[in-house]
Amino acid sequence: MLPPLKVARPGLTFRVPQESIEALERLRDSYTELLAHEVLMEVDQAVLMVVQLTLQQVKNPHSL
């Protein structure tokens, strides 16, 4: 098992297990593939947007 990624913010440190990041990436890929083949409902588009933003923030902790 890989060590969790540490995401720091002044006064706060979050640990994000690599498995969680991989799960979010798979979820993003699934929704992106669905979007390529059909129109997603508004709620599905919202889920995709939240997953993309979460991944972006986890990968760039200085943006928090």
Phi, psi and omega in degrees: 000134179281151178292147180293150177284132178267128177244118185250146173219149183312116178088350182227141173229128179249143174249124181244107179299143180304325180298325179292319178296317179296322178295318178296321178295320177295320178297315177301314181297321179296314180293323178295319178294319176299317181298327180290334185256340182203166178280127179276148175292162183303319181294324177292322177296323178294318178298314179300316180297317180295318179297316180297316179295320179297314178299319180298317181289324179291322181281340179230076185298340180287347180277353181287000000 
